Amino acid sequence: MTLNDKLSSAKDQVSGKAKELEGKATNDRLREAEGKGQAALGKLKDKVADAKDAAKKAVDDVKHKANADKEADSH
């Protein structure tokens, strides 16, 4: 997860929670729902970034294994 990804996710989560609380305080259901949605988007961004990181690691592991096997076969 890049720094920009982390910042974007955190911004959405914090801003969303603030909007949600503002909506609750002012009895504005639309604002509250908007905040919940934005906070959920931030959490989703975290999950997507984690999945991308896991996929990249899996690809790197396969490449490493393939290179190790290739070297072992050449000896």
Buried (B, 14 or more C-beta within 10 A) or exposed (E): EEEEBEEBBEEBBEBBBEBBEBBEEEEBEEBBEBBBBBBEBBEEBBEEBEEEEEEEEEEEEEEEEEEEEEEEEEE
